[in-house]
Amino acid sequence: TGGMSWLIVLGLFMVVSYVANKLAISGGSEQMQYLGLGLFIIAEAFVFLPLLFIATHFGGEGLIPTAGLMTLLLVGGITATVFITKKDFSFMGGILSMGAFVALGFIVCSMIFGFSLGLIFSAVMILFAGGSVLYSTSNVLHQYRTDQHVAASLSLFASVALLFFYILQFLMSFAGGGDD
């Protein structure tokens, strides 16, 4: 079924993300770090292509640029917050990990039992992704060393991509093209 197929894709994405992150944060060669980043980008493409196809063909005109602009503005505001306050938000790591497991549980259950997560889930995930951007940006400023630029960029890219994904899902719900 479609739910089981997406469950397999989600599982593979998690495995590839884990491997990619390990390569990116490794103290090994820079080529291995970039291999990890490239692997992650390819995995993201497999997840994003169906959503972008649906948004383009069924979501209405201007949906993707609108989601992109909203993502840009939110990331800009969050980044400004980190740089202006200079606060270290690394304490959010545990909270975000717990939230990720709860979200994953809902996603897996929706795939197995065939229910839609809906608009509220997308809104909550936008907040979660915003927290992830805040955490990643803070870590870029306070935690990552200068020789960990690849791992830092992977972390920030993953957070921004997650934010864009759920903003697009949210907008598609209003356009009638969202299938959460």
C-alpha positions as CSV (number, residue, x, y, z in Angstrom):
1,T,0.0,0.0,0.0
2,G,1.0,3.7,-0.3
3,G,1.4,4.0,3.5
4,M,3.7,1.1,3.7
5,S,5.7,2.4,0.8
6,W,6.2,5.8,2.5
7,L,7.1,4.0,5.7
8,I,9.9,2.2,3.8
9,V,11.0,5.5,2.3
10,L,10.9,7.2,5.8
11,G,13.0,4.3,7.3
12,L,15.5,4.5,4.5
13,F,15.7,8.3,4.8
14,M,16.4,7.9,8.5
15,V,19.2,5.4,7.9
16,V,20.7,7.5,5.1
17,S,20.5,10.7,7.3
18,Y,22.3,8.9,10.1
19,V,25.1,7.7,7.8
20,A,25.3,11.1,6.1
21,N,25.5,12.9,9.5
22,K,28.2,10.5,10.7
23,L,30.3,11.2,7.6
24,A,29.8,14.9,7.9
25,I,30.8,15.1,11.5
26,S,33.7,12.7,11.1
27,G,37.1,14.0,11.8
28,G,38.2,12.3,8.5
29,S,38.9,13.9,5.2
30,E,36.9,16.8,3.9
31,Q,35.9,14.7,0.9
32,M,34.2,12.2,3.3
33,Q,32.4,15.0,5.0
34,Y,31.2,16.4,1.7
35,L,30.1,12.9,0.6
36,G,27.9,12.8,3.7
37,L,26.4,16.2,2.8
38,G,25.8,15.1,-0.8
39,L,24.2,11.8,0.3
40,F,21.9,13.8,2.6
41,I,20.9,16.1,-0.3
42,I,20.1,13.2,-2.5
43,A,18.0,11.6,0.2
44,E,16.1,14.9,0.7
45,A,15.4,15.1,-3.0
46,F,13.7,11.6,-2.9
47,V,11.5,12.9,-0.1
48,F,10.7,16.3,-1.6
49,L,10.1,15.3,-5.3
50,P,6.6,13.8,-4.7
51,L,5.6,16.8,-2.5
52,L,6.8,19.3,-5.1
53,F,5.1,17.4,-7.9
54,I,1.7,17.4,-6.0
55,A,2.2,21.1,-5.1
56,T,2.9,22.0,-8.7
57,H,0.1,20.1,-10.3
58,F,-2.7,20.2,-7.7
59,G,-1.8,22.9,-5.2
60,G,-2.4,26.0,-7.2
61,E,-0.2,28.6,-8.8
62,G,2.5,30.3,-6.6
63,L,2.3,27.8,-3.8
64,I,6.0,26.8,-3.9
65,P,7.3,30.3,-4.1
66,T,5.0,31.4,-1.3
67,A,6.3,28.5,0.9
68,G,9.8,29.5,0.0
69,L,9.3,33.1,0.9
70,M,7.7,32.2,4.2
71,T,10.5,29.9,5.0
72,L,13.1,32.5,4.1
73,L,11.4,35.1,6.3
74,L,11.1,32.8,9.3
75,V,14.7,31.6,8.9
76,G,15.8,35.2,8.6
77,G,13.9,36.2,11.8
78,I,15.2,33.1,13.7
79,T,18.8,33.7,12.6
80,A,18.5,37.4,13.6
81,T,17.3,36.3,17.0
82,V,20.3,34.1,17.5
83,F,22.8,36.7,16.4
84,I,21.2,39.6,18.2
85,T,20.7,37.8,21.6
86,K,23.9,35.8,21.3
87,K,22.1,33.2,23.5
88,D,23.2,29.5,23.3
89,F,20.0,27.5,22.6
90,S,21.8,24.1,22.8
91,F,19.6,23.2,25.8
92,M,16.8,22.6,23.2
93,G,18.5,19.4,21.9
94,G,16.7,17.1,24.4
95,I,13.4,18.8,23.9
96,L,13.7,18.5,20.1
97,S,14.7,14.9,20.3
98,M,11.7,14.1,22.4
99,G,9.4,16.0,20.0
100,A,10.9,14.2,17.0
101,F,10.1,10.8,18.5
102,V,6.5,11.9,19.2
103,A,6.1,13.3,15.7
104,L,7.6,10.1,14.2
105,G,5.2,8.1,16.2
106,F,2.2,10.0,14.8
107,I,3.6,9.8,11.3
108,V,4.2,6.0,11.5
109,C,0.7,5.5,13.0
110,S,-0.9,7.5,10.3
111,M,0.8,5.4,7.6
112,I,-0.1,2.1,9.3
113,F,-3.7,3.0,10.2
114,G,-4.4,5.2,7.2
115,F,-5.5,8.4,8.9
116,S,-4.6,12.0,7.9
117,L,-2.5,14.0,10.3
118,G,-4.2,17.3,9.2
119,L,-3.6,21.0,9.5
120,I,-2.9,21.0,13.2
121,F,-0.1,18.5,12.9
122,S,1.5,20.6,10.1
123,A,1.2,23.8,12.2
124,V,2.8,22.0,15.2
125,M,5.6,20.7,12.9
126,I,6.2,24.2,11.6
127,L,6.8,25.3,15.3
128,F,9.0,22.2,15.8
129,A,11.0,23.0,12.6
130,G,11.4,26.6,13.7
131,G,12.8,25.3,17.0
132,S,15.1,23.1,15.0
133,V,16.3,26.1,13.0
134,L,16.9,28.0,16.2
135,Y,18.8,25.1,17.7
136,S,20.9,24.5,14.6
137,T,21.7,28.2,14.1
138,S,22.7,28.5,17.7
139,N,25.0,25.5,17.4
140,V,26.6,27.0,14.3
141,L,27.4,30.1,16.3
142,H,28.3,28.4,19.6
143,Q,29.1,24.7,19.3
144,Y,30.6,23.8,15.9
145,R,34.3,24.3,15.4
146,T,35.5,26.1,12.3
147,D,36.7,22.8,10.8
148,Q,33.1,21.4,11.2
149,H,31.6,23.6,8.6
150,V,30.2,20.7,6.5
151,A,28.4,19.2,9.6
152,A,27.1,22.6,10.5
153,S,25.7,23.2,7.0
154,L,24.1,19.8,7.0
155,S,22.4,20.5,10.3
156,L,21.1,23.9,9.2
157,F,20.1,22.6,5.8
158,A,18.1,19.7,7.4
159,S,16.3,22.2,9.7
160,V,15.4,24.7,6.9
161,A,14.3,21.8,4.6
162,L,12.0,20.5,7.4
163,L,10.5,24.0,7.9
164,F,9.9,24.4,4.1
165,F,8.4,20.9,3.9
166,Y,5.8,21.6,6.6
167,I,5.0,25.2,5.5
168,L,4.3,23.8,2.0
169,Q,2.1,21.0,3.6
170,F,0.3,23.7,5.6
171,L,-0.3,25.8,2.5
172,M,-1.4,22.8,0.5
173,S,-4.1,22.1,3.1
174,F,-5.7,25.4,2.2
175,A,-5.2,24.9,-1.5
176,G,-6.9,21.5,-1.4
177,G,-3.7,19.7,-2.6
178,G,-2.4,18.5,0.8
179,D,-2.6,14.8,1.6
180,D,-0.8,15.0,4.9
